[in-house]
Amino acid sequence: MVDIKISGRKVTITDALREQVEQKIGNALKVFDIKPMSCDVVLRVDKNRSRSDRRACEVTVFVRDNVVRVVDVADDMDAAIDGAADKVTRQLRKYKTRIVDKRQRAKRPMPVVEPVTDLADLIVPKGEEEDDQLVREKVVELRPMSVDEALVQIDLIGHDFYMFEDARTGLTNVVYRRKNGGYGIIKPKIEDEDE
């Protein structure tokens, strides 16, 4: 059984809600029974002028070094939990399919190349630069991966961008979802020493 942590924002977690989440989300997580895996579920009420008191169920699944995150919003909490369970099932099946495909392709391991430039000079120590627009700071652990693996991560997390370390070059890259469809990648420019 997967450890499911349930919390509420502007919602009291009753025994009935807890039981429903454990049953529905627990069944959805059985699609991908792997260790280690943990799950955080946040039930909340979103205040909106146009629609009164929308219920939301946000599920975040941590499986190995990956994160699968879904949110479903409905008029009642039962429907939001059911919708989130369906979305988690689809996302975990997609993730499982990509892992199986990757194993079947069985590419040879690529050599890890040391970074070409020292990026430590570009880092500004905390506290030296004040910016009124910066409202949140998030520290991420970069793992070496291919562009294909980064595209899987951007789909699983549900964000518009994903930062990673390119396994071939050892440099930090960002993949992003384009507004017109498809994906883009941002890579640092490396100047040749001969120039």
VOSETOR-917870 format. One record per atom (N, C-alpha, C): atom name; residue number from 0; x, y, z. Coordinates in Angstrom, 1 decimal, always signed. Atoms other than C-alpha are relative to their C-alpha. Last residue first. Layout:
<sites>
atomo | num | xx | yy | zz
CA | NUM | X | Y | Z
...
</sites>
This chain:
<sites>
atomo | num | xx | yy | zz
N | 194 | +0.4 | -1.3 | +0.5
CA | 194 | +37.7 | +31.6 | -32.2
C | 194 | +0.5 | +1.1 | +0.8
N | 193 | -0.8 | -0.4 | +1.1
CA | 193 | +39.7 | +28.4 | -31.4
C | 193 | -0.4 | +1.4 | -0.5
N | 192 | -1.2 | -0.6 | -0.5
CA | 192 | +38.2 | +28.1 | -27.9
C | 192 | +0.9 | +0.5 | -1.2
N | 191 | -1.2 | +0.9 | +0.2
CA | 191 | +34.8 | +27.4 | -29.4
C | 191 | +1.2 | +0.8 | +0.4
N | 190 | -0.9 | -0.5 | +1.0
CA | 190 | +31.9 | +29.4 | -27.9
C | 190 | +1.3 | -0.9 | -0.1
N | 189 | -1.4 | +0.4 | -0.4
CA | 189 | +29.2 | +27.5 | -26.1
C | 189 | +0.9 | +0.5 | -1.2
N | 188 | -1.0 | -0.1 | +1.2
CA | 188 | +25.8 | +29.1 | -26.3
C | 188 | +1.4 | -0.3 | +0.5
N | 187 | -1.0 | -1.1 | -0.1
CA | 187 | +23.5 | +27.8 | -23.5
C | 187 | +0.9 | +0.0 | -1.2
N | 186 | -1.4 | +0.6 | -0.3
CA | 186 | +20.5 | +25.7 | -24.6
C | 186 | +0.9 | +1.2 | +0.2
N | 185 | -1.0 | -1.1 | -0.2
CA | 185 | +16.8 | +26.6 | -24.5
C | 185 | +1.3 | -0.6 | +0.4
N | 184 | -1.1 | +0.2 | -0.9
CA | 184 | +14.5 | +23.9 | -25.9
C | 184 | +0.9 | +1.2 | +0.0
N | 183 | -1.3 | -0.7 | +0.3
CA | 183 | +11.1 | +24.1 | -27.5
C | 183 | +1.0 | -0.3 | +1.0
N | 182 | -1.0 | -0.4 | -1.0
CA | 182 | +8.0 | +22.0 | -27.5
C | 182 | +1.2 | +0.7 | -0.5
N | 181 | -1.4 | +0.5 | +0.0
CA | 181 | +4.9 | +21.4 | -29.6
C | 181 | +0.8 | +0.5 | +1.1
N | 180 | -0.1 | +1.5 | +0.1
CA | 180 | +1.8 | +23.5 | -29.9
C | 180 | +1.4 | -0.4 | -0.1
N | 179 | +0.6 | +0.5 | +1.2
CA | 179 | +1.2 | +27.2 | -30.7
C | 179 | +0.1 | -1.5 | -0.2
N | 178 | +1.5 | -0.4 | +0.0
CA | 178 | +1.7 | +28.3 | -27.1
C | 178 | -0.7 | -0.6 | -1.2
N | 177 | +0.3 | -1.2 | +0.8
CA | 177 | +5.0 | +26.4 | -26.9
C | 177 | -1.5 | +0.3 | -0.1
N | 176 | +1.2 | +0.3 | +0.8
CA | 176 | +5.7 | +24.0 | -24.0
C | 176 | -0.3 | +1.3 | -0.8
N | 175 | +1.2 | -0.7 | -0.3
CA | 175 | +9.2 | +24.4 | -22.7
C | 175 | -1.1 | -0.3 | -1.0
N | 174 | +1.0 | +0.3 | +1.0
CA | 174 | +12.5 | +22.5 | -22.4
C | 174 | -1.3 | +0.7 | +0.4
N | 173 | +1.4 | -0.1 | -0.4
CA | 173 | +15.3 | +24.1 | -20.4
C | 173 | -0.9 | -0.4 | -1.2
N | 172 | +0.9 | -0.4 | +1.1
CA | 172 | +19.0 | +23.2 | -20.6
C | 172 | -1.4 | +0.1 | +0.6
N | 171 | +1.4 | -0.2 | -0.4
CA | 171 | +21.8 | +23.0 | -18.1
C | 171 | -0.8 | +0.5 | -1.2
N | 170 | +0.4 | -1.4 | -0.1
CA | 170 | +25.1 | +21.7 | -19.5
C | 170 | -1.5 | +0.0 | +0.4
N | 169 | -0.1 | -0.3 | -1.4
CA | 169 | +26.6 | +18.2 | -18.9
C | 169 | -0.4 | +1.5 | +0.3
N | 168 | -0.9 | -1.1 | -0.1
CA | 168 | +27.0 | +17.8 | -22.7
C | 168 | +0.3 | +0.4 | +1.5
N | 167 | -1.1 | +0.0 | +1.0
CA | 167 | +25.6 | +14.4 | -23.4
C | 167 | +1.0 | +1.1 | +0.3
N | 166 | -0.9 | +1.1 | -0.3
CA | 166 | +23.5 | +13.9 | -20.2
C | 166 | +1.2 | +0.0 | -1.0
N | 165 | -0.2 | +0.9 | +1.2
CA | 165 | +21.9 | +17.3 | -20.6
C | 165 | +1.0 | -1.0 | +0.3
N | 164 | -1.4 | +0.1 | +0.4
CA | 164 | +21.2 | +18.7 | -17.1
C | 164 | +0.1 | -1.0 | -1.2
N | 163 | -0.7 | +1.3 | -0.2
CA | 163 | +17.5 | +19.6 | -16.6
C | 163 | +1.5 | +0.1 | -0.5
N | 162 | -1.5 | -0.2 | +0.1
CA | 162 | +15.1 | +22.5 | -16.4
C | 162 | +0.7 | -1.3 | +0.4
N | 161 | -0.7 | +0.9 | -0.8
CA | 161 | +11.4 | +21.9 | -17.2
C | 161 | +1.5 | +0.2 | -0.2
N | 160 | -1.4 | +0.1 | +0.3
CA | 160 | +8.8 | +24.3 | -18.7
C | 160 | +0.7 | -1.0 | +1.0
N | 159 | -0.3 | -0.5 | +1.4
CA | 159 | +5.1 | +24.8 | -19.0
C | 159 | +1.4 | -0.1 | -0.3
N | 158 | -0.5 | -1.4 | +0.1
CA | 158 | +4.3 | +22.7 | -16.0
C | 158 | +0.2 | +0.4 | -1.4
N | 157 | +1.1 | -0.9 | +0.4
CA | 157 | +2.1 | +19.5 | -15.9
C | 157 | +0.4 | +1.5 | +0.0
N | 156 | +0.1 | -1.1 | -1.0
CA | 156 | +4.6 | +17.5 | -13.8
C | 156 | -1.2 | +0.9 | -0.4
N | 155 | +0.4 | +0.6 | -1.3
CA | 155 | +4.2 | +14.3 | -15.9
C | 155 | -0.3 | +1.1 | +1.1
N | 154 | +1.4 | +0.5 | +0.1
CA | 154 | +4.2 | +16.1 | -19.3
C | 154 | -0.5 | -0.5 | +1.4
N | 153 | +0.9 | -1.2 | +0.1
CA | 153 | +7.3 | +18.2 | -18.4
C | 153 | -1.5 | -0.5 | -0.1
N | 152 | +0.1 | -0.7 | -1.2
CA | 152 | +9.0 | +15.0 | -17.1
C | 152 | -0.9 | +1.2 | -0.1
N | 151 | +0.9 | +0.8 | -0.8
CA | 151 | +8.4 | +13.0 | -20.3
C | 151 | -0.3 | +0.7 | +1.4
N | 150 | +1.3 | -0.2 | +0.6
CA | 150 | +9.9 | +15.9 | -22.3
C | 150 | -1.1 | -0.9 | +0.8
N | 149 | +0.5 | -1.3 | -0.5
CA | 149 | +12.9 | +15.8 | -20.0
C | 149 | -1.4 | +0.3 | -0.5
N | 148 | +0.3 | +0.2 | -1.4
CA | 148 | +13.4 | +12.1 | -20.7
C | 148 | -0.6 | +1.3 | +0.6
N | 147 | +1.2 | +0.7 | -0.1
CA | 147 | +13.3 | +12.8 | -24.4
C | 147 | -0.5 | -0.3 | +1.4
N | 146 | +1.2 | -1.0 | +0.3
CA | 146 | +15.8 | +15.6 | -24.0
C | 146 | -1.3 | -0.8 | +0.0
N | 145 | +0.1 | -0.4 | +1.4
CA | 145 | +18.2 | +13.1 | -22.4
C | 145 | -1.2 | +1.0 | -0.2
N | 144 | +1.0 | +0.8 | +0.8
CA | 144 | +19.0 | +13.0 | -18.7
C | 144 | +0.0 | +0.5 | -1.4
N | 143 | -0.3 | +0.1 | +1.4
CA | 143 | +21.5 | +14.2 | -16.1
C | 143 | -1.0 | -0.9 | -0.7
N | 142 | -0.5 | +1.4 | +0.3
CA | 142 | +19.7 | +15.1 | -12.9
C | 142 | +0.4 | -0.1 | -1.5
N | 141 | -0.1 | +0.3 | +1.4
CA | 141 | +19.3 | +18.7 | -11.7
C | 141 | +0.6 | -1.4 | -0.2
N | 140 | -1.2 | +0.9 | +0.1
CA | 140 | +18.2 | +19.1 | -8.1
C | 140 | +0.0 | -0.4 | -1.5
N | 139 | +0.2 | +1.3 | +0.6
CA | 139 | +15.8 | +22.1 | -8.0
C | 139 | +1.3 | -0.8 | -0.1
N | 138 | -1.3 | +0.6 | +0.3
CA | 138 | +15.8 | +25.1 | -5.7
C | 138 | -0.3 | -1.4 | -0.5
N | 137 | +0.1 | +1.5 | +0.0
CA | 137 | +12.6 | +27.2 | -5.8
C | 137 | +1.4 | -0.6 | -0.4
N | 136 | -1.2 | +0.6 | +0.4
CA | 136 | +12.4 | +30.9 | -5.0
C | 136 | -0.1 | -1.5 | +0.2
N | 135 | -0.3 | +1.4 | -0.5
CA | 135 | +9.2 | +32.7 | -4.8
C | 135 | +1.3 | -0.5 | -0.6
N | 134 | +0.9 | +0.4 | -1.1
CA | 134 | +7.9 | +36.3 | -5.1
C | 134 | +0.3 | -1.4 | +0.6
N | 133 | -0.2 | +1.4 | -0.3
CA | 133 | +10.6 | +37.9 | -7.2
C | 133 | -0.8 | -0.3 | +1.2
N | 132 | +0.9 | +0.9 | +0.8
CA | 132 | +9.1 | +41.2 | -8.5
C | 132 | +0.2 | -1.5 | +0.4
N | 131 | +1.3 | +0.0 | -0.5
CA | 131 | +10.6 | +43.4 | -5.7
C | 131 | -0.9 | -1.0 | -0.7
N | 130 | +1.0 | -0.2 | +1.1
CA | 130 | +14.1 | +42.4 | -6.6
C | 130 | -1.4 | -0.1 | +0.5
N | 129 | +1.4 | -0.1 | -0.5
CA | 129 | +17.0 | +42.8 | -4.2
C | 129 | -0.9 | +0.2 | -1.2
N | 128 | +0.9 | -0.6 | +1.0
CA | 128 | +20.4 | +41.5 | -5.3
C | 128 | -1.4 | +0.0 | +0.5
N | 127 | -0.7 | -1.1 | +0.6
CA | 127 | +23.2 | +40.9 | -2.7
C | 127 | -0.9 | +0.7 | -1.0
N | 126 | -0.1 | -1.2 | -0.8
CA | 126 | +21.0 | +38.8 | -0.4
C | 126 | +0.6 | +1.2 | -0.7
N | 125 | +1.3 | -0.4 | -0.5
CA | 125 | +21.6 | +35.4 | -1.9
C | 125 | +0.2 | +1.3 | +0.9
N | 124 | +0.3 | +0.5 | -1.4
CA | 124 | +24.9 | +35.2 | -3.7
C | 124 | -1.3 | +0.6 | +0.5
N | 123 | +0.0 | -1.2 | -0.9
CA | 123 | +24.7 | +36.0 | -7.5
C | 123 | -0.3 | -0.5 | +1.4
N | 122 | +0.9 | +0.1 | -1.1
CA | 122 | +25.6 | +33.0 | -9.6
C | 122 | +0.2 | +1.2 | +0.9
N | 121 | +1.3 | -0.6 | +0.3
CA | 121 | +27.2 | +33.8 | -12.9
C | 121 | -1.0 | +0.0 | +1.1
N | 120 | -0.1 | -1.4 | +0.0
CA | 120 | +30.8 | +33.2 | -11.7
C | 120 | -1.3 | +0.7 | -0.3
N | 119 | +0.0 | -0.5 | -1.4
CA | 119 | +29.9 | +29.6 | -10.8
C | 119 | +0.1 | +1.5 | +0.1
N | 118 | +1.1 | -0.8 | -0.1
CA | 118 | +29.1 | +28.8 | -14.5
C | 118 | -0.1 | +0.6 | +1.4
N | 117 | +0.3 | -0.1 | -1.4
CA | 117 | +32.5 | +27.4 | -15.2
C | 117 | -1.1 | +1.0 | +0.2
N | 116 | -0.3 | -1.3 | -0.7
CA | 116 | +32.5 | +26.6 | -18.9
C | 116 | -0.3 | -0.1 | +1.5
N | 115 | -1.0 | -0.8 | +0.7
CA | 115 | +32.8 | +23.4 | -20.9
C | 115 | +0.4 | +1.2 | +0.8
N | 114 | +0.4 | -1.3 | +0.5
CA | 114 | +30.9 | +21.1 | -18.5
C | 114 | +1.1 | +0.8 | -0.6
N | 113 | -0.1 | -1.0 | -1.0
CA | 113 | +32.4 | +17.6 | -18.2
C | 113 | -0.5 | +1.4 | -0.6
N | 112 | -1.0 | -1.0 | +0.3
CA | 112 | +31.1 | +15.1 | -20.7
C | 112 | +0.0 | +1.1 | +1.1
N | 111 | +0.3 | -1.3 | -0.7
CA | 111 | +29.2 | +12.0 | -19.5
C | 111 | +1.2 | +0.9 | -0.3
N | 110 | -1.0 | -0.5 | -0.9
CA | 110 | +29.5 | +9.1 | -22.0
C | 110 | -0.4 | +1.4 | +0.6
N | 109 | -0.8 | -1.1 | +0.6
CA | 109 | +26.3 | +7.8 | -23.4
C | 109 | +1.0 | +0.5 | +1.0
N | 108 | -0.2 | -1.2 | -0.8
CA | 108 | +25.1 | +4.4 | -22.3
C | 108 | +0.8 | +1.1 | -0.6
N | 107 | -1.3 | +0.2 | -0.8
CA | 107 | +24.0 | +2.1 | -25.1
C | 107 | +0.2 | +1.3 | +0.8
N | 106 | -1.1 | -0.7 | +0.6
CA | 106 | +20.3 | +2.4 | -26.0
C | 106 | +1.3 | -0.2 | +0.8
N | 105 | -1.3 | +0.3 | -0.6
CA | 105 | +18.0 | -0.2 | -24.7
C | 105 | +1.2 | +0.6 | -0.8
N | 104 | -1.0 | -0.6 | +1.0
CA | 104 | +15.1 | +0.4 | -27.1
C | 104 | +1.4 | -0.3 | +0.5
N | 103 | +0.0 | +0.8 | +1.2
CA | 103 | +13.0 | -2.1 | -25.1
C | 103 | +1.0 | +0.6 | -1.0
N | 102 | -0.7 | +1.2 | -0.3
CA | 102 | +13.9 | -0.4 | -21.8
C | 102 | +0.1 | -0.9 | -1.2
N | 101 | -1.5 | -0.4 | -0.2
CA | 101 | +12.9 | +3.0 | -23.1
C | 101 | +0.8 | -1.3 | +0.2
N | 100 | -0.6 | -0.3 | +1.3
CA | 100 | +9.6 | +1.6 | -24.4
C | 100 | +1.5 | +0.3 | +0.1
N | 99 | -0.2 | +1.2 | +0.7
CA | 99 | +8.9 | +0.1 | -21.0
C | 99 | +0.6 | +0.2 | -1.4
N | 98 | -1.1 | +0.7 | -0.6
CA | 98 | +9.6 | +3.4 | -19.2
C | 98 | +0.2 | -1.4 | -0.7
N | 97 | -1.3 | -0.6 | +0.4
CA | 97 | +7.5 | +5.3 | -21.7
C | 97 | +1.2 | -0.7 | +0.6
N | 96 | -0.3 | +0.4 | +1.5
CA | 96 | +4.6 | +2.9 | -21.2
C | 96 | +1.3 | +0.6 | -0.4
N | 95 | -0.4 | +1.5 | +0.0
CA | 95 | +4.9 | +3.2 | -17.3
C | 95 | +0.3 | -0.4 | -1.5
N | 94 | -1.3 | +0.1 | -0.5
CA | 94 | +4.8 | +7.1 | -17.6
C | 94 | +0.5 | -1.5 | -0.1
N | 93 | -0.8 | -0.6 | +1.0
CA | 93 | +1.7 | +7.0 | -19.8
C | 93 | +1.5 | -0.1 | +0.4
N | 92 | +0.0 | +1.0 | +1.1
CA | 92 | +0.0 | +4.5 | -17.5
C | 92 | +1.0 | +0.6 | -1.1
N | 91 | -0.8 | +1.1 | -0.4
CA | 91 | +0.9 | +6.8 | -14.5
C | 91 | +0.1 | -1.1 | -1.1
N | 90 | -1.4 | -0.4 | +0.0
CA | 90 | -0.5 | +9.8 | -16.3
C | 90 | +0.9 | -1.1 | +0.4
N | 89 | -0.4 | -0.2 | +1.3
CA | 89 | -3.8 | +8.0 | -17.2
C | 89 | +1.5 | +0.4 | +0.0
N | 88 | -0.1 | +1.3 | +0.7
CA | 88 | -4.3 | +6.6 | -13.7
C | 88 | +0.6 | +0.2 | -1.4
N | 87 | -1.2 | +0.7 | -0.6
CA | 87 | -3.5 | +10.0 | -12.1
C | 87 | +0.2 | -1.3 | -0.7
N | 86 | -1.2 | -0.7 | +0.6
CA | 86 | -6.1 | +11.7 | -14.4
C | 86 | +1.3 | -0.7 | +0.5
N | 85 | -0.1 | +0.4 | +1.4
CA | 85 | -8.8 | +9.1 | -13.5
C | 85 | +1.2 | +0.6 | -0.6
N | 84 | -0.4 | +1.4 | +0.1
CA | 84 | -8.1 | +9.6 | -9.8
C | 84 | +0.2 | -0.5 | -1.4
N | 83 | -1.4 | +0.0 | -0.2
CA | 83 | -8.2 | +13.4 | -10.2
C | 83 | +0.5 | -1.5 | +0.0
N | 82 | -0.7 | -0.5 | +1.1
CA | 82 | -11.6 | +13.1 | -11.8
C | 82 | +1.5 | +0.0 | +0.2
N | 81 | +0.1 | +1.0 | +1.1
CA | 81 | -13.0 | +10.9 | -9.1
C | 81 | +0.8 | +0.5 | -1.2
N | 80 | -0.9 | +1.2 | -0.3
CA | 80 | -11.6 | +13.2 | -6.4
C | 80 | -0.1 | -1.0 | -1.1
N | 79 | -1.4 | -0.4 | +0.2
CA | 79 | -13.1 | +16.3 | -8.1
C | 79 | +0.9 | -1.1 | +0.3
N | 78 | -0.3 | -0.1 | +1.4
CA | 78 | -16.5 | +14.6 | -8.5
C | 78 | +1.5 | +0.4 | -0.3
N | 77 | +0.0 | +1.4 | +0.5
CA | 77 | -16.6 | +13.7 | -4.8
C | 77 | +0.4 | -0.1 | -1.5
N | 76 | -1.2 | +0.7 | -0.3
CA | 76 | -15.6 | +17.2 | -3.9
C | 76 | +0.1 | -1.4 | -0.5
N | 75 | +0.0 | +0.7 | -1.3
CA | 75 | -18.5 | +18.9 | -5.6
C | 75 | +1.3 | -0.8 | +0.2
N | 74 | +0.9 | -0.7 | -0.9
CA | 74 | -18.6 | +21.6 | -8.3
C | 74 | -0.2 | -0.7 | +1.3
N | 73 | +1.4 | +0.3 | +0.3
CA | 73 | -15.5 | +20.3 | -10.0
C | 73 | -0.9 | +0.7 | +1.0
N | 72 | +0.9 | -0.9 | -0.6
CA | 72 | -11.8 | +20.9 | -10.3
C | 72 | -1.4 | -0.3 | -0.4
N | 71 | +1.3 | +0.0 | +0.6
CA | 71 | -9.1 | +18.3 | -11.0
C | 71 | -1.0 | +0.9 | +0.8
N | 70 | +1.0 | -0.7 | -0.7
CA | 70 | -5.4 | +18.7 | -10.5
C | 70 | -1.3 | -0.1 | -0.7
N | 69 | +1.2 | -0.3 | +0.7
CA | 69 | -2.6 | +16.4 | -11.5
C | 69 | -0.9 | +0.8 | +0.9
N | 68 | +0.8 | -1.0 | -0.7
CA | 68 | +1.1 | +16.0 | -10.6
C | 68 | -1.3 | +0.2 | -0.9
N | 67 | +1.3 | +0.0 | +0.8
CA | 67 | +3.4 | +13.1 | -11.4
C | 67 | -1.0 | +0.9 | +0.7
N | 66 | +1.2 | -0.5 | -0.6
CA | 66 | +6.9 | +13.6 | -10.0
C | 66 | -1.1 | +0.0 | -1.0
N | 65 | +1.0 | -0.7 | +0.8
CA | 65 | +10.0 | +11.6 | -10.9
C | 65 | -1.2 | +0.5 | +0.8
N | 64 | -0.5 | -1.3 | +0.1
CA | 64 | +13.1 | +10.4 | -9.0
C | 64 | -0.9 | +0.9 | -0.8
N | 63 | -1.4 | -0.1 | +0.2
CA | 63 | +11.5 | +7.2 | -7.8
C | 63 | +0.5 | +1.4 | -0.1
N | 62 | -0.4 | +1.3 | +0.3
CA | 62 | +7.8 | +7.8 | -7.9
C | 62 | +1.5 | +0.0 | -0.5
N | 61 | -1.5 | +0.0 | +0.1
CA | 61 | +6.6 | +10.9 | -6.1
C | 61 | +0.3 | -1.5 | -0.3
N | 60 | -0.5 | +1.4 | -0.2
CA | 60 | +2.8 | +11.3 | -6.8
C | 60 | +1.6 | +0.1 | -0.2
N | 59 | -1.4 | +0.0 | +0.4
CA | 59 | +1.2 | +14.7 | -6.4
C | 59 | +0.6 | -1.3 | +0.4
N | 58 | -0.7 | +1.2 | -0.3
CA | 58 | -2.6 | +14.9 | -6.4
C | 58 | +1.4 | +0.1 | -0.5
N | 57 | -1.4 | +0.0 | +0.6
CA | 57 | -4.6 | +18.1 | -6.3
C | 57 | +0.8 | -1.2 | +0.5
N | 56 | -0.8 | +1.1 | -0.5
CA | 56 | -8.4 | +17.8 | -5.7
C | 56 | +1.4 | +0.0 | -0.7
N | 55 | -1.2 | +0.5 | +0.8
CA | 55 | -10.3 | +21.0 | -6.3
C | 55 | +0.6 | -1.1 | +0.8
N | 54 | -0.8 | +1.0 | -0.8
CA | 54 | -13.8 | +22.1 | -5.2
C | 54 | +1.1 | -0.5 | -0.9
N | 53 | -0.3 | +1.2 | +0.8
CA | 53 | -15.3 | +25.3 | -6.8
C | 53 | +0.9 | -0.9 | +0.9
N | 52 | -0.6 | +1.1 | -0.8
CA | 52 | -16.8 | +27.7 | -4.2
C | 52 | +0.2 | -1.3 | -0.9
N | 51 | -0.2 | +0.0 | -1.4
CA | 51 | -18.9 | +30.1 | -6.3
C | 51 | +0.5 | -1.4 | +0.5
N | 50 | +0.5 | +1.3 | -0.4
CA | 50 | -18.2 | +30.5 | -9.9
C | 50 | +0.2 | -0.2 | +1.5
N | 49 | +1.0 | +0.5 | +1.1
CA | 49 | -17.8 | +33.9 | -11.5
C | 49 | -0.6 | -1.3 | +0.4
N | 48 | +1.2 | -0.8 | +0.1
CA | 48 | -16.3 | +35.5 | -8.3
C | 48 | -1.0 | -0.6 | -1.0
N | 47 | +0.0 | -0.6 | +1.3
CA | 47 | -13.9 | +32.6 | -7.6
C | 47 | -1.3 | +0.8 | -0.1
N | 46 | +1.0 | -1.1 | +0.0
CA | 46 | -13.0 | +31.1 | -4.3
C | 46 | +0.2 | +0.7 | -1.3
N | 45 | -0.5 | -1.2 | +0.7
CA | 45 | -11.2 | +27.8 | -4.7
C | 45 | -1.1 | +1.0 | +0.0
N | 44 | +1.1 | -0.7 | +0.6
CA | 44 | -12.1 | +25.1 | -2.1
C | 44 | +0.6 | +1.3 | -0.6
N | 43 | +0.1 | -1.4 | -0.3
CA | 43 | -9.3 | +22.6 | -1.4
C | 43 | -1.3 | +0.6 | -0.6
N | 42 | +1.4 | -0.4 | +0.3
CA | 42 | -8.4 | +19.0 | -1.1
C | 42 | -0.2 | +1.4 | +0.4
N | 41 | +0.5 | -1.2 | -0.6
CA | 41 | -4.6 | +18.3 | -1.2
C | 41 | -1.4 | +0.3 | -0.5
N | 40 | +1.3 | -0.4 | +0.5
CA | 40 | -3.4 | +14.8 | -1.8
C | 40 | -0.4 | +1.2 | +0.7
N | 39 | +0.6 | -1.1 | -0.8
CA | 39 | +0.3 | +13.9 | -1.4
C | 39 | -1.3 | +0.4 | -0.7
N | 38 | +1.0 | -0.8 | +0.6
CA | 38 | +1.5 | +10.5 | -2.7
C | 38 | -0.5 | +1.0 | +1.0
N | 37 | +0.8 | -0.7 | -1.0
CA | 37 | +4.5 | +8.3 | -2.1
C | 37 | -1.0 | +0.9 | -0.7
N | 36 | +1.1 | -0.8 | +0.5
CA | 36 | +6.3 | +5.7 | -4.2
C | 36 | -0.8 | +0.6 | +1.1
N | 35 | +0.8 | -0.8 | -1.0
CA | 35 | +9.6 | +3.9 | -3.5
C | 35 | -1.0 | +0.9 | -0.7
N | 34 | -0.6 | -0.6 | -1.2
CA | 34 | +8.8 | +1.2 | -4.6
C | 34 | +1.2 | +0.8 | -0.4
N | 33 | -1.5 | +0.0 | -0.1
CA | 33 | +6.7 | +0.3 | -7.6
C | 33 | +0.4 | +0.7 | +1.3
N | 32 | -0.4 | +0.4 | -1.3
CA | 32 | +3.0 | -0.5 | -8.2
C | 32 | +1.6 | -0.2 | +0.0
N | 31 | -1.5 | -0.1 | +0.0
CA | 31 | +2.1 | +1.5 | -11.2
C | 31 | +0.5 | -0.3 | +1.4
N | 30 | -0.4 | +0.1 | +1.4
CA | 30 | -1.6 | +0.9 | -12.0
C | 30 | +1.5 | -0.2 | +0.0
N | 29 | -0.3 | +1.4 | +0.2
CA | 29 | -2.1 | +0.4 | -8.2
C | 29 | +0.4 | -0.3 | -1.5
N | 28 | -1.4 | +0.3 | -0.2
CA | 28 | -1.9 | +4.1 | -7.8
C | 28 | +0.4 | -1.4 | -0.2
N | 27 | -0.7 | -0.6 | +1.2
CA | 27 | -5.4 | +4.6 | -9.3
C | 27 | +1.5 | -0.2 | +0.1
N | 26 | +0.2 | +0.9 | +1.2
CA | 26 | -6.8 | +2.2 | -6.7
C | 26 | +0.7 | +0.5 | -1.2
N | 25 | -0.7 | +1.2 | -0.2
CA | 25 | -5.2 | +4.2 | -3.9
C | 25 | -0.2 | -1.0 | -1.1
N | 24 | -1.4 | -0.3 | +0.4
CA | 24 | -6.5 | +7.4 | -5.4
C | 24 | +0.8 | -1.2 | +0.2
N | 23 | -0.1 | -0.4 | +1.4
CA | 23 | -10.1 | +6.1 | -5.3
C | 23 | +1.4 | +0.2 | -0.4
N | 22 | +0.5 | +1.0 | +0.9
CA | 22 | -10.0 | +4.2 | -2.0
C | 22 | +0.3 | +0.3 | -1.5
N | 21 | -0.8 | +1.2 | -0.1
CA | 21 | -7.7 | +6.4 | +0.0
C | 21 | -0.5 | -1.1 | -0.9
N | 20 | -1.3 | -0.3 | +0.6
CA | 20 | -9.5 | +9.5 | -1.2
C | 20 | +0.9 | -1.2 | +0.0
N | 19 | +0.2 | +0.0 | +1.4
CA | 19 | -12.9 | +8.0 | -0.4
C | 19 | +1.3 | +0.3 | -0.7
N | 18 | +0.2 | +1.4 | +0.5
CA | 18 | -11.8 | +6.9 | +3.1
C | 18 | -0.2 | +0.1 | -1.6
N | 17 | -1.3 | +0.7 | -0.1
CA | 17 | -10.3 | +10.4 | +3.9
C | 17 | -0.2 | -1.4 | -0.6
N | 16 | -0.9 | -0.5 | +1.1
CA | 16 | -13.5 | +12.1 | +2.6
C | 16 | +1.3 | -0.8 | +0.0
N | 15 | +0.6 | +0.5 | +1.3
CA | 15 | -15.7 | +9.8 | +4.8
C | 15 | +0.9 | +0.5 | -1.2
N | 14 | -0.4 | +1.4 | +0.2
CA | 14 | -13.4 | +10.3 | +7.8
C | 14 | -0.5 | -0.5 | -1.3
N | 13 | +0.8 | +0.9 | -0.8
CA | 13 | -13.7 | +14.1 | +7.4
C | 13 | +0.4 | -1.5 | -0.2
N | 12 | -0.1 | +1.4 | +0.5
CA | 12 | -11.0 | +16.3 | +6.1
C | 12 | -0.8 | -0.9 | +1.0
N | 11 | -0.2 | +0.9 | -1.1
CA | 11 | -12.2 | +19.9 | +6.9
C | 11 | +0.0 | -1.5 | -0.6
N | 10 | +0.9 | +1.1 | +0.0
CA | 10 | -11.8 | +22.1 | +3.8
C | 10 | +0.4 | -0.9 | +1.3
N | 9 | +1.4 | -0.5 | -0.2
CA | 9 | -10.4 | +25.6 | +3.6
C | 9 | -1.0 | -1.1 | -0.1
N | 8 | -0.1 | -1.5 | -0.1
CA | 8 | -7.2 | +24.0 | +2.5
C | 8 | -1.4 | +0.5 | -0.1
N | 7 | +1.0 | -0.9 | +0.6
CA | 7 | -7.1 | +20.3 | +3.2
C | 7 | +0.3 | +1.4 | +0.2
N | 6 | +0.2 | -1.3 | -0.7
CA | 6 | -4.5 | +17.6 | +3.7
C | 6 | -1.1 | +0.8 | -0.7
N | 5 | +1.1 | -0.8 | +0.4
CA | 5 | -4.1 | +13.9 | +2.8
C | 5 | -0.1 | +1.3 | +0.9
N | 4 | +0.2 | -1.1 | -1.0
CA | 4 | -0.9 | +12.0 | +2.9
C | 4 | -1.1 | +0.9 | -0.5
N | 3 | +0.7 | -1.1 | +0.5
CA | 3 | -1.1 | +8.7 | +1.0
C | 3 | -0.2 | +1.1 | +1.1
N | 2 | +0.2 | -1.0 | -1.1
CA | 2 | +1.6 | +6.1 | +1.8
C | 2 | -0.7 | +1.2 | -0.6
N | 1 | -0.8 | -1.2 | +0.1
CA | 1 | +1.3 | +3.4 | -0.9
C | 1 | -0.4 | +1.0 | +1.1
N | 0 | +0.8 | -1.2 | +0.0
CA | 0 | +0.0 | +0.0 | +0.0
C | 0 | +0.9 | +1.2 | +0.0
</sites>
